[in-house]
Amino acid sequence: MSIDYDPVFLPFDLFPSDPNRGIDIPPSHGTFTCTGDITSSSSIKTVSSSSPTPVRIYSSSILLMPPVPDMSMPLNVISLVGTFYAFIIGFLMKQLLDRATTKIKDQRKGKKSKNKMQKLVGRIKKKIARFRRKQGAESN
């Protein structure tokens, strides 16, 4: 048995302008060719192997209902974008206020704010001091 299948799709330009009506999808068809000796049960039709007869079968057409836009879609988009901006602005404001408040607290306590290089040097010095303490503890 061999099956030839030809899908038929509409180009984008040929879709109807009225989405409430739907889109007619044309029927598909299949062509079957019987190979070999087949005799029907009533002995009326006999197919010989020398002349195979193709049989074409059609399906029914389909009315496809595409999604129809409604008036709540712009509201949904505005709500989603507004929520996104609220998250971004809220996060940025929190970060900025945290940095500003820690800076003000440090200035009131008399601490000097360190830049990144000074913080890195301080961490390295702490690790070296910890390493020396471990070496001194192991030698005793």
C-alpha positions as CSV (number, residue, x, y, z in Angstrom):
1,M,0.0,0.0,0.0
2,S,1.3,3.4,-0.8
3,I,-0.2,6.7,0.4
4,D,0.3,10.1,-1.3
5,Y,-0.5,13.0,1.0
6,D,-0.7,16.6,-0.3
7,P,-1.5,19.1,2.5
8,V,-3.1,22.2,1.3
9,F,-2.6,25.4,3.3
10,L,-3.8,28.9,2.6
11,P,-1.2,31.7,2.2
12,F,-1.5,34.5,4.8
13,D,-2.9,37.0,2.3
14,L,-5.9,34.8,1.5
15,F,-7.2,34.5,5.1
16,P,-10.7,36.1,5.4
17,S,-11.0,39.6,6.9
18,D,-13.9,38.5,9.1
19,P,-12.5,36.3,11.9
20,N,-16.1,35.7,13.3
21,R,-17.0,33.7,10.2
22,G,-14.0,31.4,10.5
23,I,-11.7,30.0,7.8
24,D,-12.7,27.2,5.5
25,I,-10.0,24.5,5.4
26,P,-10.4,22.6,2.1
27,P,-10.7,18.8,2.3
28,S,-7.6,16.7,2.1
29,H,-7.4,13.7,-0.2
30,G,-5.6,10.5,-0.3
31,T,-4.8,8.3,-3.3
32,F,-4.5,4.6,-2.7
33,T,-3.3,2.1,-5.2
34,C,-3.9,-1.6,-4.7
35,T,-1.1,-3.8,-5.7
36,G,-1.7,-7.5,-6.1
37,D,-4.7,-9.7,-6.8
38,I,-7.8,-8.5,-4.9
39,T,-11.2,-10.0,-5.5
40,S,-14.2,-8.5,-3.8
41,S,-16.5,-10.7,-1.7
42,S,-19.3,-10.4,-4.2
43,S,-17.0,-11.4,-7.1
44,I,-18.2,-8.4,-9.2
45,K,-14.9,-6.5,-9.3
46,T,-11.5,-8.1,-9.8
47,V,-8.2,-6.1,-9.8
48,S,-5.3,-7.8,-11.5
49,S,-1.7,-7.0,-10.8
50,S,-1.1,-5.8,-14.4
51,S,-3.5,-2.8,-14.1
52,P,-3.7,-1.4,-10.6
53,T,-6.5,1.1,-10.2
54,P,-5.8,4.2,-8.0
55,V,-8.6,5.1,-5.5
56,R,-8.9,8.7,-4.3
57,I,-10.6,9.4,-1.0
58,Y,-11.5,12.9,0.2
59,S,-12.1,14.0,3.7
60,S,-14.7,16.6,4.7
61,S,-13.8,20.3,4.9
62,I,-13.3,22.0,8.2
63,L,-14.4,25.4,9.5
64,L,-11.5,26.7,11.6
65,M,-12.4,29.3,14.2
66,P,-9.4,31.6,14.8
67,P,-9.0,33.5,18.1
68,V,-11.1,36.6,18.0
69,P,-9.7,39.8,19.6
70,D,-11.9,41.4,22.2
71,M,-11.8,44.8,23.9
72,S,-10.1,43.5,27.0
73,M,-6.9,42.7,25.2
74,P,-5.5,46.2,25.4
75,L,-6.4,46.3,29.1
76,N,-4.5,43.1,29.7
77,V,-1.5,44.4,27.9
78,I,-1.5,47.7,29.9
79,S,-1.9,45.7,33.1
80,L,1.0,43.4,32.3
81,V,3.3,46.2,31.3
82,G,2.4,48.3,34.3
83,T,3.1,45.4,36.6
84,F,6.5,44.8,34.9
85,Y,7.4,48.5,35.3
86,A,6.3,48.4,39.0
87,F,8.6,45.5,39.7
88,I,11.6,47.1,37.9
89,I,11.1,50.6,39.6
90,G,10.5,49.0,43.0
91,F,13.7,47.0,42.8
92,L,15.7,50.0,41.7
93,M,14.3,52.2,44.4
94,K,15.0,49.6,47.1
95,Q,18.6,49.2,45.9
96,L,19.2,53.0,45.8
97,L,17.6,53.6,49.2
98,D,19.6,50.8,50.8
99,R,22.8,52.2,49.5
100,A,22.0,55.7,50.6
101,T,20.8,54.8,54.1
102,T,23.9,52.6,54.8
103,K,26.1,55.5,53.6
104,I,24.3,58.0,55.9
105,K,24.5,55.5,58.9
106,D,28.3,55.0,58.3
107,Q,28.8,58.8,58.1
108,R,27.0,59.3,61.4
109,K,29.0,56.6,63.1
110,G,32.2,58.1,61.8
111,K,33.1,55.1,59.5
112,K,34.8,55.8,56.3
113,S,33.3,54.2,53.3
114,K,35.6,51.9,51.4
115,N,35.9,51.6,47.7
116,K,36.0,48.1,46.1
117,M,39.8,47.9,46.0
118,Q,40.1,48.7,49.7
119,K,37.4,46.0,50.5
120,L,39.3,43.5,48.4
121,V,42.7,44.3,50.1
122,G,40.9,43.9,53.5
123,R,39.6,40.5,52.6
124,I,43.0,39.3,51.4
125,K,44.6,40.5,54.7
126,K,42.0,38.7,56.8
127,K,42.6,35.4,54.8
128,I,46.4,35.7,55.2
129,A,46.0,36.3,59.0
130,R,43.7,33.3,59.3
131,F,46.2,31.2,57.3
132,R,49.1,32.3,59.6
133,R,47.0,31.4,62.7
134,K,46.3,27.9,61.3
135,Q,50.0,27.4,60.5
136,G,51.0,28.6,64.1
137,A,48.4,26.2,65.6
138,E,49.7,23.2,63.6
139,S,53.4,23.8,64.5
140,N,52.6,23.8,68.3
